Amino acid sequence: MQRIDVHDRQKVFELQDSTTHRLEASFLVGSVQGRFPERQSGLLAEQFIEANRSTFEAFEIDIHPHYDGRQLDLAIETHRQVGAIPLQSPTTGDPDYGLVVKPRFGWAGIGPTLARTGWRVTPTILERSALPKSDREIPPWVLSSVVLPKLRSLLHDVHPAFEMVERDRRAPRGQVDWKAYATEHIPKGRMLDVPCRHPDLTDDRDLLGAIHHALRRHRSSLQTQLGVGPFVQHLLSVCEHLLQEVRHVAPRPPERRELDRWRRRDWGGSETEEGLRALQWTVESRGLAGLGELQGLPWQLSMEDFFEAWVERIVEVLSREHGGSVRTGRERETVVPLQWEPPYAGSQRALIPDVVWERPDHTVVIDAKYKRHVEDLEGQSWHAVADRVRDTHRDDLLQVLAYANLAEREAVTACLVYPFTYDDWTDLRRRSRVTHRAEFGTVDRRISLVLAAVPIGGDPEEVAGGLAQSGFV
């Protein structure tokens, strides 16, 4: 149970994922307290929870009041979502508080860590109010890494369509604004410019111009950050490629009414709507919140998805060094459907290993588990481990062994990968305990079962080298 300190000035507090926390409810009352502060805190705590219920549910946070006879706390249990979200005050009704959930295994920061995964996953930006001020900056290029893929999707969804346009034409067409023509154009000698409103087949040049404007802003920002690392150069090259696709349209900042009109249109896809949101974030110059900017965009990231993508990246490095091909469940390349009889019966519809590494004489089937199990097992006997951990660990073993049966090679390694902090993983590597291995076999198959520790953070080359050194390959 961790106790949380609220940053008084910023009203922002930090939690770790998958952890239970205690927060004194007195922060809701502030400096002005009545005759019965416990009763006041309790009432405000209930109102605080109710006002932010949908936010807590979206972040998979369980929260309830807890009174120990001396003071009232908010008992908060986080799960596997990290990010930054605003919280509504029960006294003002405004998003006066900010909540930041960080990975319990630590990382060097969201920017460098996502870059090392090759942006296989990126944060989801939430449609909520901006966070109040906090105190650690997330670099601007991280927002570019989130926005550029969304702008690319938006750009590819812009198709020609009939729209009502207002333009000056050489000859009358559609509805003519004769008043503007008489009072504005003729006095200025513009007799051949007739203001008209009419339907026209357009490729959304205004929208393309807005995308062009947004891309130029990201390019300018990225050019100031080239010293950060090679990942910024990669983002810059992506931005330059997209700029080539809109070079035929002049860049122009969109007006708010245009953004609203585009967002009201039925585009028939969520990716386009996300692209329009990304366009708006760029125009409004907003950045991702962390313990971050003056105001920042609320964001969310599943640590399960991140850890799976991180393991993919490490296996990719291993395959480059030792040969073979890699397929991933995230890209739906490892799906094996289950055929139930009758078809409407049954539960799970497919087996989907996270990563399958195929080598000429060997298949490695990998399941990434964002849990502490190897850490719980390290240094103590199986019987000393909590029943809950033993039960879920057995389920993990049975799952990865089921995946191993899908392999066609004679030699198969079924591997469960669990996260560690970088310092603890370095200590494991020093003691040659990065992996634990068990061997068994059948008449026609040799199977290895491996438990592997992988740090959240560090260089993928270093982590892959540590796994190879431990006999993982």
C-alpha atoms as one frame of an Amber mdcrd trajectory, in Angstrom:
protein
   0.000   0.000   0.000   1.560   3.273  -1.120   0.630   6.678   0.275   0.301
   9.481  -2.269   1.538  13.015  -1.795  -0.466  15.669  -3.644   1.534  18.509
  -5.201  -0.320  21.389  -3.508   0.279  24.038  -6.152  -0.327  21.868  -9.145
  -3.024  19.591  -7.674  -1.468  16.719  -9.563  -0.661  13.364  -8.011   1.220
  10.318  -9.259   0.409   6.630  -9.031   2.061   3.477 -10.329   0.132   0.958
 -12.378  -1.045  -2.347 -10.851  -0.599  -1.010  -7.328  -2.813  -0.096  -4.357
  -2.522   3.456  -3.058  -3.905   5.595  -0.228  -4.695   9.284  -0.650  -5.873
  11.486   2.224  -9.327  12.806   1.325  -8.600  16.065   3.170  -7.086  17.525
  -0.037 -10.669  17.885  -1.324 -11.558  20.181   1.582  -8.533  22.453   1.286
  -7.648  25.004   3.923 -11.261  25.917   4.752 -12.729  23.297   7.079 -16.000
  23.243   8.964 -16.803  21.980  12.439 -16.861  18.338  11.311 -13.952  17.882
   8.843 -14.345  14.078   8.682 -17.977  14.390   7.636 -17.084  17.090   5.110
 -14.254  14.971   3.671 -16.534  11.947   3.423 -19.224  13.852   1.545 -16.736
  15.405  -0.858 -15.001  12.052  -1.372 -18.285  10.450  -2.472 -18.994  13.379
  -4.797 -15.443  13.249  -6.182 -15.758   9.546  -7.008 -19.174   9.983  -8.628
 -18.083  13.015 -10.689 -15.097  11.093 -12.097 -16.599   7.613 -12.312 -16.406
   7.345 -16.108 -12.773   8.505 -16.055 -11.796   5.949 -13.418 -13.580   3.188
 -15.340 -11.801   4.134 -18.582  -8.471   3.904 -16.759  -9.448   0.658 -15.005
  -9.038   2.331 -11.612 -10.950   1.044  -8.590 -11.508   3.716  -5.944 -13.523
   3.856  -2.705 -13.444   5.737   0.618 -11.634   4.038   3.505 -11.936   5.194
   7.132  -9.594   3.622   9.694 -11.108   5.331  12.750  -8.672   8.250  12.614
  -8.742   9.674   9.103 -10.552   9.218   5.812  -8.525   8.038   2.812  -9.310
   7.268  -0.774  -8.205   3.689  -1.461  -7.100   3.573  -5.110  -6.190   0.410
  -7.009  -4.660   0.857 -10.457  -4.336  -1.807 -13.129  -2.468  -1.898 -16.449
  -3.308   1.483 -17.929  -0.872   4.398 -17.716  -1.270   7.991 -18.771  -2.476
  11.382 -17.615  -6.072  12.425 -16.971  -7.885  15.452 -15.501 -10.209  14.939
 -12.543 -13.209  17.084 -11.750 -13.388  18.906  -8.422 -16.574  18.271  -6.402
 -16.504  21.866  -5.135 -15.921  23.844  -8.362 -17.084  21.367 -11.024 -13.898
  22.134 -12.986 -10.999  19.780 -13.861  -8.847  21.165 -11.039  -6.907  17.964
 -10.390  -4.626  15.826 -12.501  -3.785  12.150 -12.175  -0.649  10.628 -13.698
  -0.272   6.836 -13.727   3.285   5.637 -14.393   4.680   2.169 -15.159   5.653
   0.438 -11.911   8.720  -1.048 -13.602   9.924   2.417 -14.620  11.136   3.731
 -17.966  13.347   6.507 -19.280  10.284   8.502 -20.281   7.445   7.898 -22.688
   9.281   9.470 -25.630  12.516   7.449 -25.745  10.721   4.253 -24.743   8.098
   4.439 -27.494  10.834   5.278 -29.980  12.735   2.120 -29.031   9.667   0.005
 -29.807   9.613   1.537 -33.283   6.242   3.190 -32.510   4.473  -0.146 -32.701
   2.052   1.335 -30.196   1.322   4.977 -29.418  -0.773   6.638 -26.713  -4.475
   7.234 -27.203  -5.348  10.906 -26.841  -8.518  11.328 -24.789 -11.442  13.655
 -25.483 -11.245  15.345 -22.106 -10.233  18.669 -20.599  -6.581  19.669 -20.448
  -4.614  18.795 -17.340  -3.614  21.443 -14.810   0.017  22.467 -14.624   2.542
  19.802 -13.643   6.303  19.686 -13.361   8.107  17.483 -15.862   8.099  18.042
 -19.587   7.389  15.396 -22.192   9.356  16.320 -25.353   7.365  17.803 -28.269
   8.527  15.118 -30.715   6.454  12.574 -28.760   3.311  14.398 -29.849   4.617
  14.287 -33.422   5.027  10.508 -33.124   1.339  10.270 -32.157  -0.024  12.838
 -34.599   1.840  12.028 -37.828   0.312   8.533 -38.299  -3.142  10.019 -37.705
  -2.531  12.817 -40.213  -1.355  10.200 -42.723  -4.632   8.271 -42.291  -6.631
  11.483 -42.632  -4.737  12.456 -45.774  -5.476   9.115 -47.399  -9.190   9.421
 -46.517  -9.673  12.755 -48.281 -11.700  11.952 -51.428 -13.361  14.193 -54.042
 -16.943  15.103 -53.099 -19.617  17.681 -53.932 -19.652  20.517 -51.416 -21.143
  23.993 -51.254 -18.300  26.446 -51.937 -18.111  30.238 -51.864 -15.807  31.614
 -54.556 -15.332  34.597 -56.843 -15.976  33.542 -60.429 -15.673  35.215 -63.853
 -19.333  34.517 -64.614 -22.351  34.066 -62.318 -22.923  30.518 -61.084 -25.370
  29.197 -58.537 -26.390  31.770 -55.917 -24.797  35.209 -56.489 -24.229  37.645
 -53.644 -25.258  40.741 -55.599 -25.064  43.000 -52.545 -21.386  42.142 -51.973
 -20.746  42.495 -55.693 -22.292  45.969 -55.779 -20.873  47.339 -52.531 -17.461
  45.673 -52.348 -16.312  44.470 -55.753 -17.496  47.232 -58.123 -16.109  50.142
 -56.036 -12.717  48.401 -56.120 -12.826  47.829 -59.868 -13.324  44.051 -59.538
 -16.222  43.786 -61.992 -15.075  40.365 -63.231 -14.989  38.833 -59.757 -18.556
  37.668 -59.056 -19.081  36.245 -55.534 -20.957  32.960 -55.960 -22.114  30.082
 -53.760 -22.601  26.758 -55.557 -21.961  23.006 -55.316 -18.599  21.920 -56.662
 -16.639  18.698 -56.917 -13.655  19.294 -54.694 -10.887  17.237 -53.206 -11.245
  19.167 -49.919  -8.500  21.609 -50.801  -9.183  23.536 -47.621  -8.685  20.369
 -45.574  -5.572  19.457 -47.548  -4.268  22.966 -46.945  -4.887  22.558 -43.222
  -3.042  19.227 -43.226  -0.189  20.901 -45.128  -0.084  23.627 -42.468  -0.036
  21.055 -39.629   2.739  19.039 -41.280   4.861  22.154 -41.681   4.464  22.906
 -37.979   5.585  19.403 -37.050   8.522  19.645 -39.432   9.628  22.922 -37.857
   9.351  21.425 -34.385  11.246  18.257 -35.312  14.060  20.197 -36.971  14.837
  21.817 -33.606  15.134  18.400 -31.890  17.526  16.521 -34.203  20.114  16.208
 -31.437  17.775  14.063 -29.332  18.360  10.870 -31.291  17.936   9.061 -34.613
  14.234   8.464 -33.963  13.597  12.206 -34.502  15.295  11.966 -37.925  12.973
   9.063 -38.747   9.934  11.135 -37.781  11.239  14.013 -39.866  11.552  11.772
 -42.921   7.953  10.575 -42.420   6.843  14.201 -42.212   8.749  15.132 -45.389
   7.139  12.238 -47.275   3.654  13.397 -46.252   4.490  16.965 -47.247   5.259
  15.745 -50.761   1.699  14.405 -51.003   0.187  17.846 -50.297   2.726  20.013
 -52.128   0.113  20.961 -54.770  -2.015  22.736 -52.137  -1.009  25.933 -50.366
  -0.741  25.574 -46.580  -3.308  27.509 -44.562  -4.277  27.409 -40.875  -7.898
  26.313 -40.543 -10.481  28.401 -38.736 -12.340  26.921 -35.787 -15.620  26.816
 -37.720 -13.926  24.751 -40.431 -12.601  22.257 -37.891 -16.085  21.967 -36.411
 -17.623  21.465 -39.852 -15.150  18.758 -40.793 -15.691  16.938 -37.518 -19.487
  17.005 -37.983 -19.212  15.315 -41.384 -19.939  11.606 -41.536 -16.595  10.178
 -42.636 -17.572   6.572 -41.993 -14.495   5.677 -39.954 -12.950   6.349 -36.564
  -9.442   6.761 -38.024 -10.530   9.848 -39.946 -12.110  11.335 -36.827  -8.870
  10.708 -34.920  -6.958  12.406 -37.727  -9.171  15.482 -37.423  -8.569  15.539
 -33.674  -4.830  15.329 -34.318  -5.148  18.241 -36.732  -6.898  20.263 -34.057
  -4.233  19.420 -31.432  -1.564  20.719 -33.779  -3.442  23.919 -34.597  -4.035
  24.578 -30.888  -0.360  23.871 -30.053  -1.147  21.395 -27.316   1.287  18.782
 -26.035   1.015  15.519 -24.154   0.608  15.931 -20.425   2.833  14.188 -17.983
   4.225  15.574 -14.863   4.475  18.104 -18.038   3.432  21.265 -19.780   1.375
  24.252 -18.655  -1.599  22.391 -20.014  -1.507  19.073 -21.792  -3.596  16.561
 -23.666  -4.890  13.695 -21.545  -3.540  10.405 -22.842  -3.713   6.702 -22.117
  -1.601   3.679 -22.955  -2.133   0.011 -22.178   1.021  -1.414 -20.614   0.031
  -4.871 -21.836   0.031  -3.588 -25.426   3.259  -1.675 -24.840   5.061  -4.646
 -23.291   3.974  -6.907 -26.129   5.327  -4.381 -28.655   8.570  -4.065 -26.659
   9.068  -7.846 -26.700   8.379  -7.851 -30.454  11.157  -5.327 -30.935  13.628
  -7.405 -28.935  12.775 -10.596 -30.842  13.180  -8.660 -34.079  16.749  -7.805
 -33.022  17.394 -11.463 -32.131  16.109 -12.638 -35.516  18.358 -10.162 -37.290
  21.360 -11.540 -35.447  20.464 -15.242 -35.509  18.215 -15.627 -38.556  14.595
 -16.594 -39.014  11.336 -14.706 -39.473   9.037 -13.086 -36.925   5.235 -13.059
 -36.904   3.173 -11.121 -34.361  -0.262 -11.391 -32.830  -0.597  -7.604 -32.828
  -0.574  -7.704 -36.652  -2.915 -10.743 -36.614  -0.205 -12.889 -38.217  -0.354
 -15.700 -35.638  -4.125 -16.270 -35.465  -5.217 -19.913 -35.397  -9.064 -20.158
 -35.423 -10.810 -22.656 -33.170 -13.619 -24.610 -34.839 -16.326 -25.412 -32.291
 -19.087 -27.929 -32.869 -21.818 -26.780 -32.864 -20.474 -23.428 -34.159 -22.473
 -21.286 -31.706 -20.970 -23.120 -28.732 -17.544 -22.691 -27.215 -15.773 -19.688
 -25.773 -12.495 -18.385 -27.181 -12.577 -18.254 -30.972  -8.853 -18.351 -31.735
  -5.387 -18.917 -30.325  -3.195 -15.856 -30.865   0.423 -16.125 -29.645   2.028
 -12.726 -29.126   5.186 -13.526 -31.124   6.294 -16.533 -33.176   9.944 -16.679
 -34.221  10.439 -19.275 -36.960  13.941 -20.571 -37.607  14.886 -23.350 -40.053
  15.075 -26.030 -37.357  13.438 -24.386 -34.385  10.260 -22.462 -33.457  10.105
 -20.076 -30.531   6.574 -19.234 -29.353   6.512 -16.218 -27.037   3.795 -14.862
 -24.771   4.488 -11.489 -23.127   2.922 -11.133 -19.672   2.866  -7.755 -17.981
   3.023  -9.284 -14.490   5.581  -9.589 -11.702   5.618 -13.364 -11.622   9.313
 -13.946 -12.264  10.069 -11.243  -9.714   7.757 -12.985  -7.204   9.385 -16.353
  -7.881  12.938 -15.047  -7.725  14.650 -15.941  -4.459  11.831 -17.952  -2.845
  10.343 -21.421  -3.093   7.238 -22.238  -5.106   5.292 -23.031  -1.906   6.139
 -19.629  -0.431   4.506 -17.794  -3.331   0.966 -16.502  -2.810  -1.820 -18.813
  -4.007  -3.138 -16.170  -6.399   0.268 -15.828  -8.100   0.676 -19.602  -8.351
  -2.781 -20.019  -9.910  -2.312 -17.295 -12.535   1.219 -18.513 -13.284  -0.132
 -22.025 -13.940  -2.658 -20.494 -16.339   0.178 -18.688 -18.143   2.137 -21.945
 -18.480  -0.850 -23.856 -19.850  -1.559 -21.067 -22.327   1.946 -20.894 -23.773
   2.156 -24.708 -23.947  -1.088 -24.708 -25.938   0.544 -22.212 -28.295   3.612
 -24.460 -28.559   1.444 -27.297 -29.886   0.663 -25.153 -32.930   4.301 -25.271
 -34.090   5.263 -27.727 -36.824   9.005 -27.918 -36.071  10.474 -30.810 -34.121
  12.222 -28.428 -31.703   9.958 -25.895 -29.984  10.611 -23.350 -27.258   7.593
 -22.051 -25.364   8.578 -18.824 -23.657   6.849 -16.647 -21.070   8.382 -13.171
 -20.871   7.877 -11.030 -17.764   8.916  -7.414 -17.049  11.610  -6.213 -14.646
  13.058  -2.859 -13.765  16.263  -2.149 -15.647  18.420  -2.212 -12.484  16.979
  -5.533 -11.312  17.381  -7.041 -14.771  21.027  -5.921 -14.847  21.542  -7.698
 -11.525  19.877 -10.847 -12.904  22.142 -10.726 -15.932  25.207 -10.413 -13.714
  24.068 -13.546 -11.840  23.139 -15.406 -15.086  19.477 -15.623 -14.059  17.809
 -13.787 -16.935  16.129 -17.026 -18.018  14.931 -20.220 -16.323  14.561 -23.330
 -18.474  12.831 -26.695 -18.271  13.105 -29.469 -20.867  10.653 -32.202 -21.761
   9.608 -34.023 -24.870   7.403 -36.517 -26.646   8.114 -39.247 -29.143   8.339
 -36.831 -32.091   9.024 -33.490 -30.456  11.502 -31.754 -28.139  10.019 -28.898
 -26.118  11.779 -26.307 -23.960   9.864 -24.155 -21.499  11.556 -20.829 -20.735
  10.733 -18.065 -18.263  12.528 -14.896 -19.327  12.964 -11.507 -17.691  12.987
  -8.370 -19.866  13.548  -4.834 -18.575  11.163  -1.996 -19.285  13.688   0.342
 -20.827  17.258  -0.009 -21.911  18.511  -0.525 -25.429  16.874  -3.338 -27.456
  20.289  -4.478 -28.651  21.501  -4.766 -25.064  18.408  -6.670 -23.934  18.576
  -9.037 -26.930  22.272  -9.628 -26.156  21.434 -10.473 -22.558  18.807 -13.000
 -23.641  21.146 -14.595 -26.184  23.906 -14.784 -23.568  21.528 -16.558 -21.185
  20.876 -19.366 -23.676  17.506 -18.061 -24.873  18.468 -18.680 -28.527
